[in-house]
Amino acid sequence: MKIDMVKPSILPGFMELLPGDQIQFNKLADTIRKTYESFGFMAIDTPIIEKSEILLAKGGGETEKQIYRFLKGSTDLSLRFDLTVPLARYVAQNYSSLTFPFRRYQIGKVYRGERNPKGRFREFYQCDIDIVGNGNLNILNDAEIPSIIYSVFNNLGFQDFTIKINNRKLLNGFFEALQIQDNSEVLRVIDKIDKIGTSNATQELLCCGLSFEIVEKIFEFINISGSNQDILLLLNNLNISNANFKDGVCELSAVTKYVKLFGVPDDNFKIDLKITRGLDYYTGTVYETFLNEYPSIGSVCSGGRYDNLAAYYTKQKLPGVGISIGLTRLFYQLNEAGFFKKEVNKSITKVLVIPLDNNIDYGISLANFLRDKGIITEIYLEEAKLVKKLGYADKLGIPFVILIGEKEVENKTATIKNMFTGDQITVDFNASYEIVNA
């Protein structure tokens, strides 16, 4: 019977990795997970598929254009496009069973049906943390978040990075003082100013109905620079009486003070009034993080404070603050930039046991012994010449091979070959662990 062959391929915007790269990817994810847990965040796992009414509660906008939506029978379903909206549903649904402040992390895939230029994906992992309060949430939680960002990227091997911070109340208050009625589009334009440039941003703001004089004042404001203390002093000296603006400056001052107390060095933390976060559910503090040695990557970690995200699912007031790392994009960009060392390991296996002359039983016993000691161990069970078996270990970068022949079985020993140095030694069965664990 003839088989119709199908060319193996995946959809554009989706990423698959070879085992060696997957090891690196998993190391990134594990480092982020362990750092989150070190701050007391607990893992949750929400469904990839949600009811469309949940994800589209706010309705319209870019979200509806990007969402993967389909019918299964009469049920209207969608793939989650981030982890924040499912969190809001989760907290509202499980409100009576949770302890507040609720500190959660989640690492999982999300889906966005958007254009996918090189380095961007339609299916990608996000690594989120959020602190959710019951009724209120102290502003000092906003100051702890940068210390977590700092720890994550330090643990990933970075020193030269900048966590940029701003406050949406401050921005909204400034726009209100300028008598701008609808500031949502203004915020979105400012959010992408580094990508589109000042000239294009000016044109877009003018198209929003703003006068050239107002646009000039906006640019003058967002370009205020200096040390964190200098910027705060300049903001206070503007003498803007708007209540939102005053609240924003007060919150930014508190967060800046306590970020330092949380242990974030001045070199890694800066107020930047251009940071807005275009999403409209942010209501206060906002963050963006940049790797200074890899400027083309853009922001690698972002987030902020939201006060009303769960309002569509519950009457309870559940304010929160959190951040997200786009792990898939971060890994891809760092890999392209040559950040990862090209390790010889293409396997997580540390020891390959090779039984010779059908001495399988002894080989299995030795493999079990090493696994019980915590050593990742494979046993080669295929019939092949020794050169092929050694070639298997060499191609995968397995550090040690243990050869089991008649003499080893008779003397209860193990012959261990270091695949990197070529050295070979025969030791007692129990001593094999000390050699491969050295």
C-alpha positions in Angstrom: 0.0 0.0 0.0 1.4 3.4 -1.0 1.8 5.9 1.7 1.2 9.6 0.9 4.1 11.4 2.5 3.6 14.7 4.2 6.4 17.2 4.5 7.3 17.6 8.2 7.0 21.3 9.2 5.5 23.6 11.8 3.5 26.7 11.6 5.3 30.1 11.3 5.6 31.8 14.7 6.1 28.6 16.6 9.4 27.5 18.1 10.9 24.0 18.4 14.4 23.4 19.7 17.0 20.7 19.2 17.9 18.9 22.5 21.1 21.0 23.2 19.2 24.3 22.9 16.3 22.9 24.9 18.7 22.2 27.7 19.7 25.9 27.7 16.1 26.9 27.5 15.2 24.8 30.5 18.1 26.2 32.5 16.7 29.7 31.9 13.2 28.6 33.0 14.5 26.8 36.1 16.6 29.8 37.2 13.6 32.1 36.9 11.3 29.5 38.7 13.8 29.1 41.6 14.3 32.8 42.0 10.5 33.4 42.1 10.2 30.7 44.7 13.0 32.2 46.8 10.7 35.2 47.3 7.8 33.1 48.5 5.8 33.0 45.3 3.6 29.8 44.8 3.0 28.2 41.5 -0.4 27.9 39.8 -1.3 26.5 36.5 -4.4 27.7 34.6 -5.9 26.2 31.5 -4.5 27.1 28.1 -8.1 27.2 26.8 -10.5 29.6 28.5 -14.1 30.6 27.8 -14.1 33.5 25.3 -16.3 35.5 27.6 -13.6 35.5 30.2 -10.8 36.6 28.0 -12.9 39.1 26.1 -14.7 40.6 29.1 -13.4 44.0 28.3 -14.3 43.5 24.6 -12.8 45.0 21.4 -9.4 46.4 20.8 -6.2 44.7 19.8 -6.8 41.7 22.1 -9.9 40.5 20.1 -7.9 40.8 16.8 -5.0 38.7 18.1 -6.9 36.0 20.0 -7.2 32.4 18.7 -10.9 31.8 19.0 -13.0 28.8 18.0 -16.2 26.8 18.6 -16.4 23.3 20.0 -20.0 22.4 19.5 -21.8 25.4 20.9 -19.1 26.4 23.3 -17.2 29.6 22.5 -13.5 29.0 23.4 -10.2 30.9 23.1 -6.5 30.3 23.7 -5.2 32.5 26.5 -3.2 35.5 25.2 -1.4 36.2 28.5 -1.3 34.9 32.1 -2.7 38.0 33.8 -6.3 37.9 32.7 -6.6 34.1 33.6 -5.0 35.1 37.0 -7.8 37.7 37.6 -10.4 35.0 36.8 -8.6 32.5 39.0 -8.4 34.8 42.0 -12.1 35.9 41.6 -13.2 32.2 41.3 -11.1 31.0 44.2 -11.4 34.1 46.4 -12.7 32.3 49.5 -10.0 29.7 49.4 -7.0 32.0 49.0 -4.8 33.8 51.6 -4.1 37.4 50.8 -1.8 39.0 49.9 -1.7 36.2 47.3 1.7 35.7 45.8 1.7 33.5 42.7 4.0 32.7 39.8 3.2 30.9 36.6 5.3 29.8 33.7 3.3 28.7 30.7 2.5 29.1 27.0 0.3 31.8 25.6 -1.0 32.4 22.1 -1.3 35.6 20.0 -2.4 35.5 16.4 -0.3 38.5 15.4 2.3 39.3 12.7 5.4 37.4 13.6 8.6 39.1 12.3 11.9 37.4 13.1 12.3 36.9 16.9 8.6 37.2 17.7 6.3 34.2 18.2 2.6 33.3 18.1 3.1 30.6 20.7 5.5 31.6 23.5 6.3 31.0 27.2 5.7 33.8 29.7 7.1 33.8 33.3 4.8 35.9 35.5 4.7 36.9 39.2 1.9 38.8 40.8 1.0 40.0 44.3 -2.7 40.4 44.7 -4.3 42.1 47.6 -7.8 42.0 49.2 -9.3 45.5 49.2 -5.9 47.2 49.1 -2.2 46.5 48.5 0.6 48.5 50.1 2.7 50.5 47.7 5.8 48.9 49.2 4.9 45.8 47.2 5.6 47.8 44.1 9.1 48.4 45.5 9.8 44.7 46.1 9.1 43.8 42.5 12.3 45.4 41.1 14.4 43.5 43.7 12.9 40.3 42.2 13.7 41.4 38.7 17.2 42.3 39.8 17.7 38.9 41.4 16.3 37.0 38.3 18.7 38.7 35.8 21.7 38.5 38.2 21.0 34.7 38.6 20.8 34.4 34.8 24.3 35.9 34.6 23.7 39.6 33.8 25.1 42.6 35.6 24.7 45.4 33.2 20.9 45.9 33.0 18.5 48.7 33.9 15.1 48.5 35.5 13.2 51.5 34.3 10.2 52.7 36.3 7.4 55.3 36.0 3.8 55.8 37.4 0.6 56.0 35.3 -1.1 58.3 37.9 1.7 60.8 37.4 1.3 60.6 33.6 -2.5 60.7 33.7 -2.4 63.7 36.1 0.0 65.5 33.8 -2.2 64.9 30.8 -5.3 66.0 32.7 -3.4 69.2 33.7 -2.9 69.8 29.9 -6.7 69.2 29.5 -6.2 66.1 27.3 -9.6 64.4 27.4 -8.6 60.9 26.2 -5.1 59.9 27.1 -5.2 56.2 26.1 -3.8 56.9 22.6 -1.2 59.3 23.9 0.1 56.6 26.3 0.3 54.1 23.5 2.3 56.5 21.3 4.7 57.3 24.1 5.0 53.6 24.8 6.5 53.0 21.4 8.5 56.2 20.9 11.8 54.4 21.1 10.7 52.1 18.2 9.1 54.7 15.9 11.2 57.8 16.8 10.3 61.3 17.9 9.3 62.5 14.4 6.7 59.7 13.8 5.5 60.0 17.4 4.9 63.7 16.9 2.8 63.0 13.8 0.8 60.4 15.6 0.1 62.7 18.6 -0.9 65.5 16.2 -3.3 63.0 14.6 -4.8 62.4 18.0 -6.1 66.0 17.8 -3.4 67.6 20.0 -1.9 71.0 19.2 1.8 71.3 18.4 2.2 73.3 21.6 0.7 70.5 23.7 2.9 67.9 21.9 6.0 70.0 22.7 5.0 70.1 26.4 4.5 66.3 26.4 8.0 65.7 25.0 9.6 68.2 27.3 8.0 66.4 30.2 8.8 62.8 29.3 12.4 63.8 28.5 13.1 65.0 32.0 16.4 63.3 33.0 19.0 63.1 35.7 19.4 61.0 38.8 16.3 59.6 40.4 16.4 62.2 43.2 16.9 65.0 40.6 13.9 63.8 38.6 11.7 63.6 41.7 12.8 67.1 42.7 12.0 68.5 39.3 8.6 66.8 39.3 7.7 68.4 42.7 8.9 71.8 41.5 6.5 71.7 38.5 3.8 72.7 41.0 1.1 70.8 39.2 -2.0 70.8 41.5 -3.7 67.8 39.9 -4.5 65.1 42.5 -3.6 62.2 40.2 -0.2 63.8 39.5 0.5 64.4 43.2 -0.4 60.8 44.1 1.8 59.5 41.3 4.8 61.6 42.4 4.3 60.4 46.0 4.1 56.8 45.0 7.1 57.0 42.7 9.1 58.6 45.6 8.1 55.8 48.0 8.9 53.1 45.5 12.3 54.7 44.6 13.3 54.9 48.3 12.4 51.3 49.1 13.8 49.7 46.0 17.2 50.8 47.3 16.4 49.3 50.7 15.5 46.1 49.0 19.1 45.9 47.7 18.8 47.1 44.1 22.0 49.2 43.2 21.5 52.6 41.7 23.2 51.5 38.5 20.4 49.0 37.8 17.4 51.2 38.6 16.2 54.4 37.0 13.1 56.6 36.7 12.2 57.1 33.1 9.1 59.1 32.3 8.8 57.6 28.8 7.9 54.2 30.3 4.1 53.9 30.1 3.1 50.3 29.3 0.5 50.6 26.6 -2.0 48.2 28.1 -4.9 50.1 29.7 -5.3 48.0 32.8 -2.2 49.5 34.5 -3.1 52.2 37.0 0.1 53.1 38.9 3.7 51.9 38.9 5.0 50.5 35.6 8.3 48.7 34.8 10.4 47.9 31.8 13.8 46.1 32.0 16.6 46.4 29.4 19.9 44.5 29.0 22.4 47.3 28.2 24.7 45.0 26.3 21.9 43.8 24.0 19.9 47.0 23.2 18.4 45.5 20.1 16.4 43.0 22.1 14.3 45.8 23.7 12.4 45.2 27.0 13.0 41.8 28.5 10.7 42.1 31.6 7.7 44.4 32.0 4.7 44.9 34.2 3.1 47.1 36.8 0.3 47.9 39.2 -3.4 47.3 38.4 -6.3 48.1 40.7 -9.3 46.9 38.7 -8.3 43.9 36.6 -10.8 41.5 38.3 -13.7 43.9 38.2 -15.3 42.0 35.3 -15.4 38.8 37.4 -16.2 39.9 41.0 -17.4 42.8 43.1 -14.4 42.3 45.4 -11.6 44.8 44.9 -8.5 42.9 44.1 -5.6 45.2 43.4 -2.3 43.7 42.2 1.2 44.3 41.0 3.3 42.0 38.8 5.8 41.5 36.0 6.2 39.2 33.1 9.3 37.8 31.3 8.7 36.6 27.7 10.9 33.6 27.9 10.7 32.3 24.4 11.6 35.7 22.8 14.3 36.3 25.4 15.9 32.9 24.7 15.7 33.4 20.9 17.3 36.9 21.0 20.1 35.9 23.4 20.8 32.8 21.3 21.0 34.9 18.2 23.3 37.4 20.0 25.7 34.6 21.0 25.1 34.9 24.8 25.0 31.1 25.4 28.3 29.2 25.5 28.3 26.4 22.9 28.6 23.6 25.3 29.4 20.1 24.1 26.6 18.6 26.1 23.6 17.7 24.0 22.2 15.5 26.6 21.6 15.8 30.4 23.1 12.3 30.9 26.2 12.2 33.0 27.0 8.5 32.7 26.5 6.0 29.9 26.7 2.3 31.0 27.8 0.1 28.1 27.4 -3.7 28.8 29.8 -5.8 26.7 29.4 -9.5 25.9 25.7 -9.5 27.0 26.5 -8.6 30.6 23.2 -6.7 30.8 22.2 -7.8 34.3 25.3 -6.3 36.0 25.0 -3.2 33.8 21.4 -2.6 34.9 22.4 -3.1 38.6 25.2 -0.5 38.2 22.9 2.0 36.4 20.3 1.6 39.2 23.0 2.1 41.8 24.1 5.4 40.2 20.5 6.7 39.7 19.8 6.0 43.4 22.8 8.2 44.2 21.3 11.0 42.1 23.5 10.6 39.0 21.7 10.9 35.6 22.5 7.6 34.0 21.7 5.8 30.7 22.3 2.2 29.8 23.1 1.4 26.1 20.9 -1.6 25.2 21.3 -1.8 21.4 23.5 -4.3 19.7 26.4 -2.5 18.0 30.2 -2.4 17.8 31.9 -0.6 20.7 33.1 2.2 18.4 29.5 3.0 17.7 28.5 3.0 21.3 31.4 5.3 22.2 30.4 7.5 19.3 26.9 7.8 20.7 28.3 9.2 24.0 30.8 11.4 22.1 28.1 13.0 19.9 25.9 13.8 22.9 28.7 15.1 25.0 28.2 12.5 27.8 31.1 13.0 30.2 31.6 9.4 31.4 31.2 5.9 29.9 31.3 2.8 32.1 32.3 -0.4 30.3 31.1 -3.7 31.7 32.8 -6.9 30.5 33.4 -10.3 31.9 36.3 -9.1 34.2 34.1 -6.3 35.7 31.3 -8.8 36.4 33.7 -11.3 37.9 35.6 -8.8 40.1 32.5 -6.6 40.9 34.3 -3.6 39.4 33.5 -0.9 36.8 35.8 0.5 34.1 35.2 4.2 33.8 36.3 6.2 30.7 36.4 10.0 30.9 35.2 11.0 27.4 36.7 14.5 27.6 40.3 13.5 28.7 40.4 9.9 27.4 41.6 8.7 30.8 40.3 5.3 31.9 40.3 3.7 35.3 38.9 0.5 36.9 37.4 0.7 40.4 35.2 -1.2 42.7 31.4 -1.2 42.0 30.7 1.1 45.0 33.6 3.4 44.2 32.2 4.2 40.7 30.0 6.9 42.3 32.9 8.9 43.7 34.7 8.9 40.3 31.7 10.1 38.2 30.6 12.6 40.9 34.0 14.2 41.4 
